[in-house]
Amino acid sequence: MSFNDVVALMGKAAEAECSLPAAQFVDGINDGNLNEDTRVSWKFGCTRGVAGTPTFFLNGVELGPNAGSQTASQWVALLRQYL
């Protein structure tokens, strides 16, 4: 498969599984700014030892493996400590 074939196939999967229009997915893949932003974020994560997702940081400090199980109200309480 060519690169474009793979992108089209992934776009169909994004539409079927995530309700993201395939055309929007393809546009995002082909957006140079989004591509660069993603690469910078990925490299930043690598420098912090991120080995999987989701990984949550607050002010540069990893919140730990259970951070993803927080409720919305728990996140609000945590973040209010830093306002």
N, CA, C and O atoms as CSV, one atom per row, in Angstrom:
chain,resi,resn,atom,element,x,y,z
A,1,MET,N,N,0.843,-1.188,0.000
A,1,MET,CA,C,0.000,0.000,0.000
A,1,MET,C,C,0.883,1.244,0.000
A,1,MET,O,O,1.954,1.269,0.607
A,2,SER,N,N,0.413,2.257,-0.685
A,2,SER,CA,C,1.121,3.532,-0.692
A,2,SER,C,C,0.771,4.309,0.585
A,2,SER,O,O,-0.144,3.943,1.323
A,3,PHE,N,N,1.512,5.373,0.819
A,3,PHE,CA,C,1.227,6.246,1.958
A,3,PHE,C,C,-0.213,6.744,1.892
A,3,PHE,O,O,-0.939,6.705,2.885
A,4,ASN,N,N,-0.621,7.215,0.707
A,4,ASN,CA,C,-1.977,7.749,0.551
A,4,ASN,C,C,-3.034,6.679,0.778
A,4,ASN,O,O,-4.101,6.966,1.320
A,5,ASP,N,N,-2.746,5.435,0.364
A,5,ASP,CA,C,-3.689,4.333,0.606
A,5,ASP,C,C,-3.859,4.094,2.103
A,5,ASP,O,O,-4.974,3.887,2.584
A,6,VAL,N,N,-2.747,4.122,2.836
A,6,VAL,CA,C,-2.791,3.902,4.287
A,6,VAL,C,C,-3.562,5.032,4.961
A,6,VAL,O,O,-4.390,4.781,5.836
A,7,VAL,N,N,-3.297,6.271,4.563
A,7,VAL,CA,C,-4.000,7.424,5.144
A,7,VAL,C,C,-5.498,7.319,4.872
A,7,VAL,O,O,-6.308,7.581,5.761
A,8,ALA,N,N,-5.870,6.941,3.661
A,8,ALA,CA,C,-7.297,6.796,3.329
A,8,ALA,C,C,-7.939,5.699,4.176
A,8,ALA,O,O,-9.062,5.862,4.655
A,9,LEU,N,N,-7.239,4.596,4.360
A,9,LEU,CA,C,-7.761,3.501,5.172
A,9,LEU,C,C,-7.913,3.927,6.632
A,9,LEU,O,O,-8.914,3.614,7.278
A,10,MET,N,N,-6.914,4.641,7.142
A,10,MET,CA,C,-6.992,5.143,8.518
A,10,MET,C,C,-8.122,6.163,8.652
A,10,MET,O,O,-8.798,6.204,9.680
A,11,GLY,N,N,-8.332,6.979,7.634
A,11,GLY,CA,C,-9.434,7.943,7.652
A,11,GLY,C,C,-10.781,7.251,7.756
A,11,GLY,O,O,-11.663,7.699,8.488
A,12,LYS,N,N,-10.937,6.154,7.019
A,12,LYS,CA,C,-12.180,5.382,7.098
A,12,LYS,C,C,-12.366,4.801,8.501
A,12,LYS,O,O,-13.477,4.784,9.030
A,13,ALA,N,N,-11.271,4.328,9.096
A,13,ALA,CA,C,-11.345,3.785,10.458
A,13,ALA,C,C,-11.699,4.888,11.458
A,13,ALA,O,O,-12.503,4.664,12.363
A,14,ALA,N,N,-11.107,6.074,11.303
A,14,ALA,CA,C,-11.411,7.197,12.201
A,14,ALA,C,C,-12.880,7.572,12.106
A,14,ALA,O,O,-13.517,7.899,13.108
A,15,GLU,N,N,-13.410,7.520,10.887
A,15,GLU,CA,C,-14.819,7.860,10.698
A,15,GLU,C,C,-15.723,6.802,11.330
A,15,GLU,O,O,-16.717,7.131,11.976
A,16,ALA,N,N,-15.375,5.543,11.139
A,16,ALA,CA,C,-16.210,4.453,11.656
A,16,ALA,C,C,-16.139,4.338,13.173
A,16,ALA,O,O,-17.153,4.087,13.824
A,17,GLU,N,N,-14.964,4.517,13.733
A,17,GLU,CA,C,-14.767,4.263,15.162
A,17,GLU,C,C,-14.866,5.508,16.031
A,17,GLU,O,O,-15.209,5.412,17.209
A,18,CYS,N,N,-14.570,6.676,15.468
A,18,CYS,CA,C,-14.502,7.901,16.280
A,18,CYS,C,C,-15.429,9.004,15.796
A,18,CYS,O,O,-15.424,10.102,16.353
A,19,SER,N,N,-16.216,8.735,14.777
A,19,SER,CA,C,-17.118,9.733,14.200
A,19,SER,C,C,-16.389,10.976,13.701
A,19,SER,O,O,-16.967,12.061,13.649
A,20,LEU,N,N,-15.119,10.816,13.333
A,20,LEU,CA,C,-14.346,11.905,12.748
A,20,LEU,C,C,-14.425,11.745,11.237
A,20,LEU,O,O,-14.020,10.707,10.714
A,21,PRO,N,N,-14.937,12.744,10.520
A,21,PRO,CA,C,-15.037,12.602,9.072
A,21,PRO,C,C,-13.683,12.243,8.448
A,21,PRO,O,O,-12.657,12.828,8.794
A,22,ALA,N,N,-13.694,11.286,7.538
A,22,ALA,CA,C,-12.452,10.819,6.910
A,22,ALA,C,C,-11.691,11.972,6.274
A,22,ALA,O,O,-10.465,12.030,6.366
A,23,ALA,N,N,-12.402,12.889,5.631
A,23,ALA,CA,C,-11.735,14.025,4.980
A,23,ALA,C,C,-11.011,14.899,6.004
A,23,ALA,O,O,-9.929,15.413,5.722
A,24,GLN,N,N,-11.594,15.069,7.177
A,24,GLN,CA,C,-10.957,15.873,8.230
A,24,GLN,C,C,-9.698,15.171,8.733
A,24,GLN,O,O,-8.687,15.821,8.997
A,25,PHE,N,N,-9.758,13.847,8.865
A,25,PHE,CA,C,-8.585,13.082,9.276
A,25,PHE,C,C,-7.463,13.253,8.245
A,25,PHE,O,O,-6.322,13.539,8.607
A,26,VAL,N,N,-7.787,13.080,6.983
A,26,VAL,CA,C,-6.789,13.207,5.911
A,26,VAL,C,C,-6.208,14.619,5.889
A,26,VAL,O,O,-4.999,14.787,5.727
A,27,ASP,N,N,-7.051,15.630,6.048
A,27,ASP,CA,C,-6.561,17.013,6.101
A,27,ASP,C,C,-5.587,17.205,7.257
A,27,ASP,O,O,-4.569,17.880,7.107
A,28,GLY,N,N,-5.893,16.615,8.403
A,28,GLY,CA,C,-5.004,16.720,9.555
A,28,GLY,C,C,-3.661,16.056,9.310
A,28,GLY,O,O,-2.620,16.594,9.686
A,29,ILE,N,N,-3.683,14.892,8.682
A,29,ILE,CA,C,-2.434,14.191,8.365
A,29,ILE,C,C,-1.578,15.038,7.430
A,29,ILE,O,O,-0.355,15.068,7.560
A,30,ASN,N,N,-2.216,15.721,6.494
A,30,ASN,CA,C,-1.484,16.499,5.485
A,30,ASN,C,C,-1.166,17.927,5.922
A,30,ASN,O,O,-0.541,18.672,5.168
A,31,ASP,N,N,-1.586,18.322,7.127
A,31,ASP,CA,C,-1.336,19.673,7.642
A,31,ASP,C,C,0.075,19.735,8.218
A,31,ASP,O,O,0.360,19.112,9.241
A,32,GLY,N,N,0.946,20.479,7.568
A,32,GLY,CA,C,2.339,20.574,8.005
A,32,GLY,C,C,2.505,21.121,9.413
A,32,GLY,O,O,3.369,20.657,10.156
A,33,ASN,N,N,1.680,22.116,9.795
A,33,ASN,CA,C,1.767,22.679,11.149
A,33,ASN,C,C,1.386,21.647,12.194
A,33,ASN,O,O,2.060,21.516,13.216
A,34,LEU,N,N,0.312,20.915,11.945
A,34,LEU,CA,C,-0.129,19.883,12.878
A,34,LEU,C,C,0.919,18.783,12.977
A,34,LEU,O,O,1.175,18.260,14.062
A,35,ASN,N,N,1.524,18.433,11.848
A,35,ASN,CA,C,2.572,17.425,11.829
A,35,ASN,C,C,3.737,17.855,12.722
A,35,ASN,O,O,4.228,17.070,13.534
A,36,GLU,N,N,4.172,19.099,12.567
A,36,GLU,CA,C,5.294,19.583,13.370
A,36,GLU,C,C,4.926,19.668,14.853
A,36,GLU,O,O,5.724,19.281,15.707
A,37,ASP,N,N,3.741,20.163,15.169
A,37,ASP,CA,C,3.300,20.243,16.562
A,37,ASP,C,C,3.283,18.858,17.207
A,37,ASP,O,O,3.681,18.694,18.360
A,38,THR,N,N,2.819,17.870,16.450
A,38,THR,CA,C,2.766,16.498,16.960
A,38,THR,C,C,4.161,15.964,17.219
A,38,THR,O,O,4.405,15.329,18.245
A,39,ARG,N,N,5.078,16.215,16.296
A,39,ARG,CA,C,6.454,15.745,16.471
A,39,ARG,C,C,7.126,16.393,17.688
A,39,ARG,O,O,7.843,15.729,18.437
A,40,VAL,N,N,6.887,17.686,17.874
A,40,VAL,CA,C,7.467,18.385,19.023
A,40,VAL,C,C,6.900,17.804,20.318
A,40,VAL,O,O,7.645,17.570,21.269
A,41,SER,N,N,5.593,17.570,20.361
A,41,SER,CA,C,4.975,16.999,21.558
A,41,SER,C,C,5.512,15.598,21.832
A,41,SER,O,O,5.781,15.245,22.980
A,42,TRP,N,N,5.666,14.803,20.775
A,42,TRP,CA,C,6.181,13.442,20.929
A,42,TRP,C,C,7.605,13.478,21.482
A,42,TRP,O,O,7.939,12.733,22.403
A,43,LYS,N,N,8.435,14.343,20.917
A,43,LYS,CA,C,9.822,14.446,21.394
A,43,LYS,C,C,9.878,14.936,22.845
A,43,LYS,O,O,10.706,14.467,23.626
A,44,PHE,N,N,9.003,15.872,23.206
A,44,PHE,CA,C,8.941,16.335,24.591
A,44,PHE,C,C,8.601,15.170,25.512
A,44,PHE,O,O,9.227,14.985,26.555
A,45,GLY,N,N,7.602,14.388,25.114
A,45,GLY,CA,C,7.228,13.217,25.913
A,45,GLY,C,C,8.381,12.247,26.068
A,45,GLY,O,O,8.593,11.696,27.148
A,46,CYS,N,N,9.128,12.036,24.994
A,46,CYS,CA,C,10.286,11.133,25.060
A,46,CYS,C,C,11.318,11.627,26.063
A,46,CYS,O,O,11.909,10.827,26.789
A,47,THR,N,N,11.540,12.941,26.112
A,47,THR,CA,C,12.519,13.474,27.062
A,47,THR,C,C,12.061,13.322,28.500
A,47,THR,O,O,12.873,13.393,29.423
A,48,ARG,N,N,10.746,13.109,28.702
A,48,ARG,CA,C,10.192,12.930,30.046
A,48,ARG,C,C,9.963,11.456,30.389
A,48,ARG,O,O,9.417,11.141,31.446
A,49,GLY,N,N,10.377,10.560,29.503
A,49,GLY,CA,C,10.255,9.134,29.787
A,49,GLY,C,C,8.872,8.555,29.549
A,49,GLY,O,O,8.559,7.476,30.052
A,50,VAL,N,N,8.038,9.256,28.789
A,50,VAL,CA,C,6.696,8.744,28.502
A,50,VAL,C,C,6.819,7.485,27.656
A,50,VAL,O,O,7.470,7.479,26.611
A,51,ALA,N,N,6.180,6.421,28.129
A,51,ALA,CA,C,6.250,5.145,27.424
A,51,ALA,C,C,4.875,4.701,26.939
A,51,ALA,O,O,4.767,3.658,26.294
A,52,GLY,N,N,3.835,5.452,27.227
A,52,GLY,CA,C,2.495,5.063,26.800
A,52,GLY,C,C,1.505,6.168,27.064
A,52,GLY,O,O,1.827,7.198,27.655
A,53,THR,N,N,0.296,5.928,26.612
A,53,THR,CA,C,-0.749,6.908,26.818
A,53,THR,C,C,-1.907,6.272,27.568
A,53,THR,O,O,-2.101,5.062,27.455
A,54,PRO,N,N,-2.664,7.014,28.311
A,54,PRO,CA,C,-2.432,8.433,28.571
A,54,PRO,C,C,-1.388,8.622,29.679
A,54,PRO,O,O,-1.299,7.815,30.604
A,55,THR,N,N,-0.624,9.665,29.573
A,55,THR,CA,C,0.311,10.076,30.618
A,55,THR,C,C,0.001,11.547,30.911
A,55,THR,O,O,-0.067,12.366,29.995
A,56,PHE,N,N,-0.185,11.871,32.176
A,56,PHE,CA,C,-0.583,13.219,32.559
A,56,PHE,C,C,0.531,13.904,33.337
A,56,PHE,O,O,1.162,13.312,34.212
A,57,PHE,N,N,0.757,15.181,32.990
A,57,PHE,CA,C,1.733,16.015,33.675
A,57,PHE,C,C,1.046,17.270,34.173
A,57,PHE,O,O,0.106,17.767,33.552
A,58,LEU,N,N,1.518,17.773,35.287
A,58,LEU,CA,C,1.056,19.053,35.799
A,58,LEU,C,C,2.296,19.847,36.154
A,58,LEU,O,O,3.075,19.440,37.016
A,59,ASN,N,N,2.482,20.971,35.497
A,59,ASN,CA,C,3.677,21.800,35.696
A,59,ASN,C,C,4.956,20.982,35.531
A,59,ASN,O,O,5.918,21.169,36.277
A,60,GLY,N,N,4.964,20.072,34.548
A,60,GLY,CA,C,6.151,19.293,34.237
A,60,GLY,C,C,6.372,18.072,35.100
A,60,GLY,O,O,7.369,17.371,34.925
A,61,VAL,N,N,5.467,17.795,36.030
A,61,VAL,CA,C,5.610,16.652,36.933
A,61,VAL,C,C,4.585,15.590,36.545
A,61,VAL,O,O,3.393,15.877,36.441
A,62,GLU,N,N,5.058,14.364,36.332
A,62,GLU,CA,C,4.141,13.280,35.976
A,62,GLU,C,C,3.240,12.965,37.164
A,62,GLU,O,O,3.698,12.851,38.301
A,63,LEU,N,N,1.960,12.829,36.877
A,63,LEU,CA,C,0.992,12.599,37.944
A,63,LEU,C,C,0.832,11.133,38.316
A,63,LEU,O,O,0.160,10.824,39.299
A,64,GLY,N,N,1.419,10.240,37.571
A,64,GLY,CA,C,1.388,8.835,37.947
A,64,GLY,C,C,0.401,8.021,37.151
A,64,GLY,O,O,-0.423,8.569,36.419
A,65,PRO,N,N,0.482,6.709,37.291
A,65,PRO,CA,C,-0.302,5.805,36.453
A,65,PRO,C,C,-1.810,5.848,36.709
A,65,PRO,O,O,-2.582,5.425,35.848
A,66,ASN,N,N,-2.243,6.338,37.847
A,66,ASN,CA,C,-3.678,6.359,38.153
A,66,ASN,C,C,-4.343,7.686,37.824
A,66,ASN,O,O,-5.536,7.858,38.075
A,67,ALA,N,N,-3.594,8.618,37.270
A,67,ALA,CA,C,-4.153,9.944,36.994
A,67,ALA,C,C,-5.314,9.873,36.011
A,67,ALA,O,O,-6.243,10.674,36.099
A,68,GLY,N,N,-5.277,8.942,35.091
A,68,GLY,CA,C,-6.337,8.835,34.099
A,68,GLY,C,C,-7.658,8.369,34.666
A,68,GLY,O,O,-8.692,8.488,34.008
A,69,SER,N,N,-7.642,7.842,35.876
A,69,SER,CA,C,-8.889,7.351,36.475
A,69,SER,C,C,-9.576,8.412,37.337
A,69,SER,O,O,-10.579,8.127,37.992
A,70,GLN,N,N,-9.039,9.631,37.337
A,70,GLN,CA,C,-9.637,10.711,38.122
A,70,GLN,C,C,-10.964,11.140,37.515
A,70,GLN,O,O,-11.128,11.132,36.295
A,71,THR,N,N,-11.901,11.511,38.362
A,71,THR,CA,C,-13.161,12.077,37.887
A,71,THR,C,C,-12.939,13.556,37.555
A,71,THR,O,O,-11.917,14.138,37.916
A,72,ALA,N,N,-13.901,14.140,36.873
A,72,ALA,CA,C,-13.795,15.560,36.532
A,72,ALA,C,C,-13.671,16.413,37.793
A,72,ALA,O,O,-12.879,17.355,37.826
A,73,SER,N,N,-14.433,16.099,38.813
A,73,SER,CA,C,-14.368,16.905,40.043
A,73,SER,C,C,-13.022,16.735,40.743
A,73,SER,O,O,-12.533,17.678,41.365
A,74,GLN,N,N,-12.420,15.558,40.653
A,74,GLN,CA,C,-11.090,15.361,41.239
A,74,GLN,C,C,-10.040,16.177,40.485
A,74,GLN,O,O,-9.129,16.735,41.095
A,75,TRP,N,N,-10.168,16.245,39.149
A,75,TRP,CA,C,-9.242,17.069,38.364
A,75,TRP,C,C,-9.399,18.536,38.730
A,75,TRP,O,O,-8.408,19.247,38.896
A,76,VAL,N,N,-10.630,18.987,38.856
A,76,VAL,CA,C,-10.878,20.394,39.200
A,76,VAL,C,C,-10.261,20.697,40.566
A,76,VAL,O,O,-9.614,21.732,40.725
A,77,ALA,N,N,-10.445,19.823,41.547
A,77,ALA,CA,C,-9.878,20.036,42.875
A,77,ALA,C,C,-8.348,20.080,42.813
A,77,ALA,O,O,-7.720,20.906,43.474
A,78,LEU,N,N,-7.760,19.193,42.023
A,78,LEU,CA,C,-6.298,19.176,41.887
A,78,LEU,C,C,-5.798,20.459,41.248
A,78,LEU,O,O,-4.844,21.068,41.731
A,79,LEU,N,N,-6.432,20.865,40.172
A,79,LEU,CA,C,-5.979,22.057,39.454
A,79,LEU,C,C,-6.198,23.337,40.245
A,79,LEU,O,O,-5.419,24.282,40.115
A,80,ARG,N,N,-7.232,23.383,41.053
A,80,ARG,CA,C,-7.500,24.593,41.860
A,80,ARG,C,C,-6.382,24.833,42.878
A,80,ARG,O,O,-6.184,25.965,43.320
A,81,GLN,N,N,-5.667,23.804,43.245
A,81,GLN,CA,C,-4.555,23.975,44.182
A,81,GLN,C,C,-3.457,24.853,43.574
A,81,GLN,O,O,-2.665,25.452,44.302
A,82,TYR,N,N,-3.411,24.928,42.245
A,82,TYR,CA,C,-2.331,25.636,41.562
A,82,TYR,C,C,-2.768,26.949,40.958
A,82,TYR,O,O,-1.995,27.574,40.232
A,83,LEU,N,N,-3.999,27.392,41.238
A,83,LEU,CA,C,-4.460,28.682,40.706
A,83,LEU,C,C,-4.141,29.807,41.641
A,83,LEU,O,O,-4.458,30.960,41.349
